[in-house]
């Protein structure tokens, strides 16, 4: 069994130190002991201690616990992330409560029960690991908030309207469903909503639903307790708990099988999670954002996505347009990536040639923003000039858009669909844009089965 965690035991009784060390070395990676509490700071620094088991009394004639409280305060002041479990020979509830108020994780009374002692220290270690993960997530969020991962809105009318909607939505805790083709920036938009929200100082946790193994779905999202299944060596918080106070982003929600959709729906409806192998419910406080490149409403009609789950995740629906539908933003996007990768690869590239700009604007970009980003990175790496030409872009030959021949009805249908997407289903705005009355619009929607 793999052992994890570094435990420091501080007690003036050598017999206790030997007994505890013998016990704990069976469960933890490293056990350090000392009978001198003055050495505690140095030992934590030297060994990178995760948990301190701290005695509350170090003088035979004194049993007030004041010494333990003093050293507890010193540890928490200098190493606030280190978990402290206090060890006392007296079942003094007031002293234990005082220690907890001052930052102790838990307490153990002497004479101790071996299983209880091990479980308490393992729980403290697991809490330490969870907080380290959350701290790392916050650091990642802070890095991303000032990097090229921030949303670039561009100047196209469709993105201006979306930007206005996002500013309103971000200020709330409403659940959001983001749809769009692969590579349109759904995760970037989700992060932008998080960064614009009141939860921006808390973590945003991302789960790729298409990559989660079905048998581990509940453990991954809801967590598990030690012994819940074969590989459950320790208690582990799920993604809902890890995102506490922040945002949980479920990417590719359309890949979730029906029998797992019901489990997710139950958690969203009740607002609590139960770890696998446990009966204890934990309240969750997360902002839920989901995304998919699939037609969820069509999946509902086909009976492969729960309609009640769609209603829960779809309080606000944001549709990201394909890059080809915001052609005015292609060159500005490319220039942003050019600046970024020129700096990354120490290249002195001033811009694009006119033919390169023209070719990028006419290219369909089926992989959307992601394809554009990779194209510019590759061009920067290979470019030996001060400007990137169309040849340096190495775009694949495509058929001219002019070769596509549409009937009048097909053109009309496409115009109505585009207008509906632009206005997020606001029929008055759609009719006004198309220059027709609302009754005529409804008639055509019925005609084209939109």
Residue pairs with C-beta under 8 A, 6 or more apart in sequence:
1 233
2 233
3 27
3 28
3 29
4 28
4 29
4 125
4 234
5 28
5 29
5 30
5 50
5 51
5 121
5 122
5 125
5 128
6 28
6 29
6 30
6 31
6 32
6 47
6 48
6 49
6 50
6 51
7 24
7 28
7 30
7 31
7 32
7 49
7 50
7 51
7 52
7 53
7 121
7 125
8 32
8 33
8 34
8 40
8 43
8 44
8 47
8 49
8 51
8 52
8 53
9 17
9 20
9 21
9 24
9 31
9 32
9 33
9 34
9 52
9 53
10 33
10 34
10 35
10 37
10 40
10 52
10 53
10 54
10 55
10 71
11 17
11 20
11 33
11 35
11 53
11 55
11 87
12 35
12 55
12 57
12 58
13 35
13 55
14 35
16 55
16 110
17 33
17 34
17 35
20 31
20 33
20 53
20 117
21 31
21 33
23 114
23 117
23 118
24 31
24 118
24 121
25 31
27 118
27 121
27 122
28 121
28 125
30 47
32 43
32 47
32 49
34 40
34 43
37 54
37 55
37 58
37 67
37 71
40 52
40 54
40 71
40 74
40 75
41 74
41 75
41 78
41 79
43 49
44 52
44 75
44 78
44 79
44 82
49 79
49 82
50 82
50 83
50 124
50 125
50 128
50 129
51 82
51 83
51 84
51 85
51 105
51 121
51 124
51 125
51 128
52 75
52 82
52 83
52 84
52 85
53 85
53 87
53 108
53 121
54 68
54 71
54 72
54 75
54 84
54 85
54 86
54 87
54 104
55 68
55 86
55 87
55 88
56 65
56 67
56 68
56 69
56 86
56 87
56 88
56 95
56 99
57 63
57 64
57 65
57 67
57 68
57 88
57 89
58 67
58 68
59 67
63 89
63 90
65 88
65 90
65 92
65 95
65 98
65 99
68 86
68 88
68 99
69 98
69 99
69 102
72 84
72 86
72 99
72 102
72 103
72 104
73 102
73 103
75 82
75 84
76 82
76 84
76 102
76 103
80 103
81 128
81 131
81 132
81 135
82 128
83 105
83 124
83 125
83 127
83 128
84 103
84 104
84 105
84 124
85 104
85 105
85 106
85 107
85 108
85 120
85 121
85 124
86 96
86 99
86 104
86 106
86 107
86 108
87 107
87 108
87 110
87 112
88 95
88 96
88 107
88 108
88 109
88 110
89 109
89 110
90 109
91 109
96 107
99 107
100 106
100 107
105 123
105 124
105 127
106 120
106 123
106 124
108 116
108 117
108 120
122 226
122 234
122 235
123 235
125 234
126 234
126 235
126 236
126 237
130 237
130 241
130 242
133 242
134 203
134 242
137 203
137 204
137 205
137 242
138 201
138 202
138 203
141 191
141 194
141 195
141 200
141 203
141 204
144 150
144 191
145 195
145 200
148 336
148 337
148 340
149 188
149 191
150 188
150 192
150 195
151 185
151 188
151 189
151 191
151 192
152 329
152 332
152 333
152 336
153 159
153 160
153 162
153 163
154 326
154 328
154 329
154 332
154 333
155 328
155 329
155 332
156 321
156 326
156 327
156 328
156 329
157 422
158 321
158 325
158 326
158 421
158 422
159 321
159 326
159 329
161 422
161 423
162 318
162 319
162 320
162 321
165 316
165 318
165 424
166 189
166 192
166 193
166 196
166 318
167 196
169 176
169 193
169 316
169 318
170 192
170 193
170 196
170 197
171 196
171 197
171 198
173 197
173 287
174 315
174 316
175 268
175 287
175 288
175 289
175 290
175 312
175 313
175 314
175 315
175 316
176 190
176 193
176 288
176 289
176 290
176 315
176 316
176 317
176 318
177 253
177 289
177 290
177 291
177 292
177 296
177 310
177 313
177 314
177 316
177 317
177 318
178 186
178 189
178 190
178 289
178 290
178 291
178 292
178 318
178 319
178 320
179 186
179 291
179 292
179 293
179 294
179 296
179 317
179 318
179 319
179 320
180 186
180 291
180 293
180 319
180 320
180 321
180 322
181 293
181 320
181 322
181 368
182 293
182 367
182 368
182 370
183 323
183 367
183 368
183 369
183 370
183 371
184 320
184 321
184 322
184 323
184 368
184 369
185 320
185 368
185 369
185 370
186 251
186 291
186 293
186 320
187 206
187 249
187 251
187 291
189 318
189 320
190 204
190 206
190 247
190 249
190 251
190 289
190 291
191 204
191 249
193 247
193 289
194 200
194 204
194 246
194 247
194 249
194 287
194 289
197 247
197 287
199 245
199 246
199 247
199 287
202 243
202 244
202 245
202 246
202 247
203 242
203 243
203 245
203 246
203 247
204 243
204 246
204 247
204 248
204 249
205 239
205 242
205 243
205 246
205 247
205 248
205 249
206 249
206 251
207 220
207 221
207 239
207 248
207 249
207 250
207 251
208 251
208 252
209 250
209 251
209 252
209 253
209 255
209 256
210 251
210 252
210 255
212 220
212 221
214 257
214 260
217 260
217 263
218 224
218 238
218 263
218 276
219 228
219 229
219 232
219 236
219 238
219 276
220 238
220 239
221 238
221 239
221 240
221 264
221 267
221 273
222 238
222 240
222 267
222 273
222 274
222 275
222 276
223 235
223 236
223 237
223 238
223 240
223 241
223 273
223 275
223 276
224 232
224 235
224 236
224 238
224 275
224 276
224 277
224 278
225 232
225 235
225 275
225 276
225 277
225 278
226 232
226 233
226 234
226 235
226 277
227 277
228 275
228 276
228 277
228 278
229 276
229 277
232 276
232 277
235 275
236 275
237 275
238 273
238 275
239 248
240 248
240 267
240 273
240 284
240 286
241 273
241 282
241 284
243 286
244 284
244 285
244 286
245 285
245 286
246 286
246 287
247 286
247 287
247 288
247 289
248 286
248 287
248 288
248 289
249 289
249 290
249 291
250 288
250 289
250 290
250 291
250 313
251 290
251 291
252 291
252 292
252 293
253 290
253 291
253 292
253 296
253 313
254 292
254 293
254 294
254 296
254 299
254 305
255 292
255 294
256 264
258 304
258 305
258 306
261 305
261 306
261 309
262 306
262 309
264 309
265 306
265 308
265 309
265 312
267 273
267 284
268 288
268 309
268 312
268 313
269 312
271 283
271 284
272 281
272 282
272 283
272 284
273 281
273 282
273 284
274 280
274 281
274 282
275 282
288 313
290 313
296 305
296 310
296 314
297 310
299 305
300 306
300 307
300 310
317 424
319 421
319 424
321 421
322 365
322 368
323 329
323 330
323 333
323 365
323 368
323 369
323 372
324 364
324 365
325 418
327 361
330 360
330 361
330 363
330 365
330 372
331 352
331 357
331 360
331 361
333 369
333 372
334 352
334 357
334 360
334 372
334 376
335 351
335 352
337 372
337 373
337 376
337 377
338 349
338 351
338 352
338 376
338 380
338 388
341 347
341 376
341 377
341 380
341 381
342 348
342 349
342 380
345 380
345 381
347 380
347 383
348 386
349 380
349 383
349 385
349 386
349 387
349 388
350 386
350 387
351 387
351 388
352 360
352 387
352 388
352 389
353 387
353 388
353 389
353 390
355 389
355 390
356 387
356 388
356 389
356 390
356 392
356 393
358 390
359 390
359 393
359 395
360 372
360 393
360 395
362 401
363 395
363 398
364 398
364 401
365 371
365 372
367 374
375 393
375 394
375 395
376 388
378 394
379 388
379 392
379 393
379 394
380 388
382 392
383 392
385 392
406 414
409 448
412 444
412 448
413 448
413 450
415 434
416 430
416 434
416 441
416 444
416 445
416 448
416 450
417 450
419 430
419 433
419 434
420 430
420 450
422 430
422 433
423 429
423 430
423 433
427 438
427 441
427 442
428 438
430 441
431 437
431 438
431 440
431 441
434 441
436 444
444 450
